[in-house]
Amino acid sequence: MQTSKILILILFMISGSVSAQYRDLQNWRPNDKRGLNVFEDPIEDTVEYQEFLVRVGGDFAMQFQGLNQSNEATQPGHRLRDLGTDFNLPSANLNLDVQLSPGMRMHLRTYLSARHHAEAWIKGGHMQISNLDFISPGFLEDIMQYTTVTIGLDEFNYGDAHFRRSDNARTIFNPFVGNYIMDAFSTEAFGEVTLQTPNGLLAVVGLTNGKLNQNVVVTDASDNKPSFYGKLGFDSQIDDNLRVRLTGSWYTNQGTTTGTWLYGGDRAGSRYYSVLHNVGDPGAEPPVPAQGTNFDGRFNARFTQLTAIQVNPFVKFGGLEFFGIYEVANGGREFPEQQDEEGSFTQLAGELVYRFGGDENFYIGGRYNTVSGKMRESAAEDQKISRFNIGGGWFMTRNVLTKIEYVHQSYDGDAWTGRFAGAEFSGIVIEAAISF
């Protein structure tokens, strides 16, 4: 009954706003091909405010996956499961964007279906303000013409990689299928201020409460601290053919019961389904349980008292574009007995994409991504993960993308044990995406 009421409400909202579906909002990144290589929401006021407007949008993605996997496990039950070639569970988003008043809008995203959650649940939402006329006409207009204030419980602006990642079914901005191995993305209660100047200078400062799952319960073990983050950089269209962007971001949380979600906040699940799951052996001594999560394929050290930096170069020359990541994350472990010793991981990534054809509707490209480091400084060897992607795509329309990739990911070195010892997976994934 409750589900029927929700569907009726959605249909009512859609029927009431069909005539507005092709209108853009102020200071808004279009949820289609026009949003490619858009990072922060544009500060330029290119859309005239007309009236209160509800824009209903959505994302849909379906994958056909053909991956093989293996490992070098010597313990009983740690052999990886065999993977077949078939369709994955499709995913879907519902997006509500509301123009509340001039320079003020709201965004809400609901995951209708995700790998980790088959039921509908809200990812997050925020309100964005780039005009203070609701206080008084012209109030601080000299400042607000360059400034955006964002408040909500949603993804916050650490690094540039989260602008190019797949967000459940919104995969249209990702040239490949998978996100980065250390996937810097979390939804927390946050507030941030963004400054963008006409000459391309960019600055962001913000804070979150450091928690993915919100509650007010305090225990004897609670050591909750806020997270502070920021970004500095520039983004300039040098001429008609050349655009250059370079940013550096930082994030810190000094609590021991908060801040562990920076690389584990995407509750939709990994984009590579069922990889690195072992078969288990309940009859072994000791018994080996079947192991595997919806998040395998990416890596989160779950550091507490975490400090992270991410540097992102982006260059687009004609149809050729390069995006890179240099990232370092260090902190203590979440387990009390290990908090007296820090570890550190470094992530490197380079992505080269060439877009061609009419309106650059076709592309080919490759990405190389590595993560290496130690959970504890006293560990004898680094844990190393590497991934290589190569593929291409076709924008059939500005709202419809099909893409295919070959992926190979490996876990290298003697530091990996159990199901991860010498593990690797590789193969082909095809994905179709619709966003509007």
N, C-alpha and C positions, 0 to 999 in steps of 0.2 A: 504493500500500500504506500509506504513512504517513497519507494522508488518511483511509483506512478506519479505521485505528486511532484517530485523533482522534475521528471520528464515533461509534465504538463507545464510547469513553470518555465523550463527552458524553451519549449515550443512557443509559449506566449511571448517571451522576450524576443525570440527570433522573429516572430510574425510582426511584432511591433517595431522592429528596427531594420527590416529588409531594405527599405528605401535608403538607409544610411550606410549600408554595408560597404559601399565603394568610396566613402569619404574617409580621408585620413584625419588623424588627430594631431594636435599640436605637440611639438617636441617628442616625436614618436618614431621608433624604428619599425618600418613596415615589416609585417610578418610574411614576407615573400622574397623573391629574388632581389628586390630593391634593397633589402636589408643586409645583403652580403657586404662584408667588410665595413659595416657600421659598428662602432664600438659603443662608447657612451651615447645616450640619446642626444640627438642634435639640439644645440642651443638656439639655432636660428629659428625665428618665428616665421615660418614660411606658409603656415596654414592659418587663415583668418577664423577667429572664433565666431560661430553663428548661433549656436544654441546648445543646451544640454544634449549630449549624444551618448548613446550606448552602442558600442561596436562589439558584436558577437563574432568571434573567430574560432578557429580550431586547427589541430594538427593531427595527421594520421600517418603511421609508418608501418610497413610490413617488410619482413626479411625472409629471404630464402638462404639458409645456412648450410654449408658443406665443409665442415672442419674435421680434421683428424688430430689426435693427441696421443702422447706417450710420456713415460718417465722412466727413471732408472732406479725406482724404489726396490730395496732388497727386503723390506719387512712385509710380512703377510698382510694382504688386504689393502695395501697402499697403491696397487696398480690402478691406473686411471680407467674410468668407464669408456666404453666404445661410444662414439658419437655417430649418429646417422645423418643423412642428408634430407632435409625437409624444411617446412615453414616453421618459423617461430611464432609465438603468440603476438599478434599485432598490438600496437599501442596507440593511444589516442589522448589528446588534450582538449579541454574546453577553455577558451580564453575570453575574458570579459575586460574590455577597455572602455573606460567611461570618461568623457570630457565633462568635468564638473563645473568649471567656470574658466574664464580666460587664464591660460597658463597653469591650470590645475587639472590633473587627471589621476585616475585610479586604474590599477591593473590587478587582475585576479586570474590565476591559472589553476585549473583542476585537472588532475590526472584521471581520466575516465577509465583507463586500463594501462597497467604497467607490468613489467616483468615481475617485480617484487610484490605488487599489489594488484590483484585482478579486479578489486572493487574501486569505485570512485572515491577519491580523497583529495583535499586541497593541498597543492604544493605550497602556495604562499601568495601574498599580495602586498602592494605598497601604494602609497600616494606620493605623487611627484608635483612639486611646486616650482615654477619658474617665473611667477608673477605675483606680486603682493597687492594687487589692486583691490582684492577683497577686504583689505584693511583700510586702504584709502587710495583713491586714484593717483597713480604715479609714485606710490610709496617705495622708496629706495630703488627707483627704476634704474639709476646709474649703476647700481651694484647687480641688480637682478638680471640685467641684460646679458650678463656673463655667468650667472649663478643658478644652480639647480639644487633644491633641497629634496631629499627622498627619505621617507619614513615608512616602516612597515615590518612585516615578518616575511622575508623573501631572500633571494640570493643577493649578496652584497658584492661590491665592486673591488675585489682583490684580484690582481693580475688581469691579463687580456685573454687568456685561453678560454675563460668561461663564455666569452662572446661568440666563439667558434665551435663550441661543443654541441652535442646532441642533448636536448633537454626532454627526456622521455620521447614523445612522438615528434617534437620539433627538431627534426634532423636536417632541415633544408639549408642551414648555415654551415654544416660540417661536410667538408669535401669527402670524408671517409666515413666508415661505419662506427668504429670505436672512438671513445674519448681518450685522453692521455692517461698514461699508467698511474701517475699521481694526479688525480683529478680534483683540482682545487675548486670546489663548489660546495656550498652549504647554504641552508635556509635558516636564518636566525633572526631574532628581534633586533632591528638595527636602525640607525639614523646616519645619514651621510650628506656631506655638502660637496658639490662638484663645481669647479671653476674652469671655464673654457673661454679663451680669449680669441679674437679674430686672427692673431698672428700664429695660432696653433699651440700655445702653451696650455697645459692641462694640469690640474691638481685636484686630488680627492682626499678628504679626511673623514673618518667615520668611526663608529664603535658599535659593537653588538653585545649581547649578554652572554655570548660564548656557548649557548645551548641550542641543540637541535630540537629536542623534545622539551616543550615548555611545561614547567610546573613551579609551585612555590614551596615544595616540601624541602626542609632542611634537616639533615641528619648530623650525627657526630662526625661523620667522614666528609661532610660538605666543605669544599674549599673553592667556592664559586667566585670567579673573577670576570670582569668584562674583557672583551677583546678590542684592541685598537688596531686600526689599519689605515693605510694611505697609499697614494699613488702620485707620482710626478712624471711628467713627460711632455712630449710635443707631437703634433700630428699636422703635417703640412702638405698640401697639394702644390708641389714645386712648380709644375707646369701641366699641360694637358695630358702628358704621358707618365709623369712621375709623381708618386705619393710616397712620403716617408713618415713613419711613426716609430717612436722609441719611448717606452715607459718602464719605470721601475716601481714595484709595489712591495709593501711590507705588511706583516701581520704579526701580532704578538698577543698571547694570553698566558698569564702567569699563575693561573689556578691549577689545582691538581684534579679537580672534578669537572672542569670546563675546558673548552678549546681543543678537544680531540676530534672535532668533526670537520676540520678544514678539508681533509682529503677523504671524508667518508659521509658527506652530507647528502649525497644523491641517493635517495631512497627508492628511485625507480629501478635500480639494478644495472649491472654491467650490460654492454651492448653485445657481448659475445656470450651466447646462452650455454649454460651447463658445462663450461670448460673447467678442467682441473678438479673434477669430482672423482673421488676414489670409490672403489667397489666395496671396501670394508670386509671384515672377516670376523664374525662374532664367535667363531670356534677357536680362534687363535689364542695363544697365551702370551701376554694378556690380550683380551679381545680388541679388535680394531673396528671402531664404528665407521660406518659410511660417512664421509665428510665432504662438504661442499656447500657454498652459499650462492645466492643470486648476485654476489658482488665479486666473485672470483674473476681474475683477469686484470684487475687493477690492484693498486697497492696503497695501504694506509698504515703507517707505523703506529698510529694512535698515540702520538707523543702528547704528554701533558706539559704545562709550562713551555708551550710551543712558541718558537720564533721562526718566521719564514720570510724569504724574499723571493720575488719573481721578476725577472727582466725579460721584456718582450720586444724584439725588433720586428717591424713589419714594413715591407717595401713592395710597391706595385709599380711595375714599369710596363706600360702597354698591357698586354694580356698576361704577363708573367708576374706572379706574386710569391713572396717568401714570408713565412711567419716562423718565429723561433721562440724557444723557452730556455732560459737558464734559471734554475730554481734550487734553493737550498732550504731545508727544513731541519731544525734540531730541537731537542727537548728531552724530557725524561719519559719513562714508560708509565702507563696508566696503573700498573700494579704496584702497591706500596713497597714491596720488598725490592723493587728495581728503581725507585725514584731517586736514589742517591747517585745514579750514574747516567750521564747523558749519552744520546746517540745522535746520528746525523745522516741525512740522505740528500743526494744531489740528483736532480732531474735535468736532462738535456733533451731537446727536441728541435728538429728542423723539418719544415714542411714547404715543399716547392710545388706550386700549382700553375699550370698554363691554361688560360681560358681563351677560347677561340670561337670562330663562327659568328653569324649574325647576332649582335647583342651579347656576345660571349656566352652563348647558350650551351656550349660544350666545354669540357675540361678534362685534362689528364694530370696526374700528379703522383708524388711520393712523399712519405713521411717516415722519419727514423726517430725513435724515442727510446731513451735509456734511463734507468734508475739504478743507483748504486749507493751503498752505505751500510751502516751498522746500527742495530737496535741499541747496543751498548758499546761504549768505546773500548771495553776490554775484550770484545769479541775478536776471535783470531782472524776472521776473513770477512770481506764485504759480501753482502747479498746483492746480486746483480740480476736485473731484468732488462731485456731488450725486445723491441718490437719494430717490425718493418711492415709498412703498408705501401701498396702501389695500386692505382686504380683510376677510374674516370667516371664522368657523369654527363647527363643530358637534361637540361631544363626544357621539358616539353612545352611548358608555358611558364610564366613567372611564378605560378603556384604549385607546379608539379615537377618533381625531380626524380630521376632514376639513376642509380649509381651501382657500380660493381667494384669490388676490391679483392686483392689477395693479401692476406695477413699472415705473418709468422712471428710468434712470440716465444721466447725461451727464458728459462731460469738457470743461470750459470753459477758455477762455483760450489765448493763443498759446504758452504754455509746453509744451503737449502737441504732440508731433511723431509722424511715422510713423503706425502704425495707430491711435494714440490721438487724433490730431488731429481735433477736433470730433466725437469718437465718442459714440454713444449707443445704448442698447438699451431696448426697452419691450415690454410685452405681458402676457399672462395666464399664471399658473402655478397648477396645482391639485396639492395634495399630500394623500395619505392616510398616516396614521401609526398604528402600534400599539406600545404600550409596556406592559411588565408586569414 
